[in-house]
Amino acid sequence: MEGLKILSSYIWIVPLGVALGMVIGAIPGLTSSNSLAIMLPILFAMPPESGLIFMVSIYGGAEVGNSYPAILLNIPGTPGAAVTTIEGYPLAKQGQASRALGISIMASTLGAVFGAIFSITSAPLLAKVALKFSSVEICIVVLFGIMVIAQMSSGGIWKALFAGFFGLLLATTGTDPIYGQARGTFGSLFLVDELPVVPALVGLLALSELFVIIEHHGENEQQVNTDKNVVGIKGIAEGFRDVLKRPVEWIRASFIGLIIGAIPGAGGSVASFVAYQQSASFAPPKIKELFGKGRPEGLIAAEASNNAVVGGSLIPLLTLGLPGSGSMAVLMVVMGYHGLYLGPRLFSLNGDIAYTVLWSQFVAAFMMIVIGTILAYFAYRVSFIKMSVIVPVVAIFALIGGFAPRQFVFDMGLVVIFGVLGYFMKKYHYPPIAMLLGIILGPLFEANLFRGLKMGLGSPAVFFNRPLAIVLWVLLVLTMVAPPVIRRYSQRQKPI
């Protein structure tokens, strides 16, 4: 109750933080973590209560804001938003951008509320579970995300697998995570750290789409749906109803986001891919065939899991002093600067501030739906602009988005290279999103694979003899085998 009382004194900060976060999230190349790092001098000058509320609000708002360019322009500003483009952009091309934005806003809000409820009621319990996740278990969790490759099979399962594993190969570029040796850099200092993800995702998804549009000389103009039920406020409300009619989808995705968010180092990109994979796996055959063409289920999974990650990532930070993401690492720096205890004793020594942060998630979720709806009412009109105007504008934003994270002109060249590569992949029906998945999850998978092998003294048996690992393997196999078996059994039960 003391935390709720403190929040009431600083509640005016929440809408400012959510609005700023949405703007930050909507700018390709900017993420909540690097934006919060830039704002550190301001956050240090603020009282600890208001500074932490402001940071959590920005974090939550950014997770909603990154869906706007992903849906309207096919430009995901963050790896987690890459899944949003799979279903959101096709809806925008069909003239249903406001409906897609409505789905995104409502799914994000419900995911944020779900994460807030569990983080405020079950933080100590979930933290103990998350602490049991070693590199072995995280490696298996990443495999859930890699299973998405099998879902990207519009051009054939083998083409999807080839694209995905080629992405994993590209992800080995840079310094080896264990031995520190440079690989695949071709002598370039710009690739020593790793292959930058943002230029790759902007090029593969956004710039490649522009090349396809240019090739068809305007044939790919959006088919504007003049039905008044799918534009403006009515369209946004239709998106809200799409989410509310599918409680199983957003609850499952939120739970996945909460658990993965609570695992230090996993993050929102893994959560969104895993949630999307689960949504596709358990969809009926007729609906599963439509995934990738604008299905609400896939969009709900991506957005609900992304925002539940916020509540999940607060759990290890507040209970164990372990940051679950880059944004939480910045928040930990601010807590340390103000002399707050970092670790299990936080709730006994500074419990009022800890609960102030947890309570602020509910106010931020409410502001997401209010501010997000206002922005969506104006933003959806972008999908109706002629492609002759959209193409040069998006091309400029794509290059800027590739340049912004590291501020190297080299990265703008990577955007063009991956744009050309993505164009040919689309032309010959190789899914670019599968390659992007390999690039995003590759470093995380490789690092945890080698750490796991070191835990087992070089023996792969360590991946199969830990109790939690066995449980995850069983779940992984069930998600692969159970859906087709259930569908085949249900078809046999139907009367002829």
Phi, psi and omega in degrees: 000327177296322177296321178294324179294318178296318180300321181298334179282334183242021187295336180294342181285332186299309179299326177296315180294317179296315180297315178296319179298320178296320178295316179298315181295331182279350179268113181303134179098337178266134176239165181296325184292311181288333176291319177295324178296321178296327184273007184306316179303321179292317182293326177295327183282342181277155172301151185302321182297309183292323180296317181290321176298317180299317182294316180296323179294318178297316180301311180295317179296323180295325180293334174276316185298329182290349178281339183295304177293331179295320181281315188277324187238000182064030178246099175279120182284341180226158178303322180297329181282352180299324179292327180299325181293334185300317181252330184289315182294318175302323176296319179296322179294336177273007180081017181245040182296319181294325176295317179297318178295322176298317177299315181299314183296311183292318179296321178296317181296313180295322177297319179295318179295318178301312179298322180294316181299313183287326180291327182275340182255332188233021185304309182299319181294312181294327179296321178296321178294314182298326182293338180282350180280107174267188177300328179299310183290322179297323178298320179290322177299320178297327178298328175302317178293320180295335177298343177301331179307320180294338180276339183273056191248032180296330178261008183115142184297325183288325176293322179295316179296320178299314180297317181296314181286333173294323175297320176298323178295316179296330181292344178281356178298137178111201185276133178300132185290344183253312187259349175077020179267140178281136182225137172064023181271343182054034177078005182272127178290339182288346182248007184295318180295299177182170174290118183296134186284318187299311176302324180293314183288325177293319180291313184295324185260313187274303185294323179298323179295324177296320178297321178296318180295316179298320180300324183268006173051050175090358179294338182269019176304140179301138176277096185289122179276115184276000177297121184292350180281350183238019176232158177062210182300323179297320178293319178297317178297324176298320176296320176303315181295324178303320181286314183296333179281352183235064183298326181298321183296309186283332177291315179298313181295320179296319180295319177298314179298321180297311182294313182291325176297328180282349178272113181303126176097347182283295172089174186291330181295318178294317183299315183293321179292318179295316180297320178295319180297318180294320178298317180290323183296320186262009176282147174301153185307316183294324179283323181299325178296337182268356178297138185093356181242010178111043179270132178300326183302315180294321179292320177299315181300315182296313187282320179295318181292319180304317185276334174291336177301327181301310178295321180295319183289339176288335186297304180293332180293310186283332184261330185239349184076024179248119179287128182274349181204175179297320179296321179290331176294319177295319179298324178294322177299317180295319178298316179295322180298322181273007174079019178282146180288133179252110180142193186300335183273005180302317185289338178270328182267321181228044184298327181296319179289321179300315180286335173299316179297316181293318178296327184297339179297325181292317178294320179298321178297318178297319180291331177301315184287328180286302182292321180298321179293319178298314180294320181295328181300327178265326188289330186297338181295343177302326183291347181262358180286144182296146182297332178297337176267320184296316189303306181295325180294314180294323179300318179295314180296325179296316179293320178295319179299322177289329182282326192299314187300314184248346179061044174247133175297331177306321182292331175293324175295322177297323177302315181294317180299311180291333175295316178295317179298316179296325178298313180291328177295317178294324182295324182251019170066037167260122185290115179299329182296330178292319176295318180299321178300317178298320180293321183288313186271347183304306181300319180295318180294314182296313182299315181287331176297313182289324177295320178297319178295323177293325176299324180267015180055039176091353182266130177289355181298338181297336180283353185233357183247003175267136185304314181293324178296320179298316178301316181293322176298318179297316178297320180297315180294319180297319180292338177275321189264321188299311183303311179294326179294316180297317180295319180294320179295318181293327178292325179290331182283344180290138178292144179283000000 
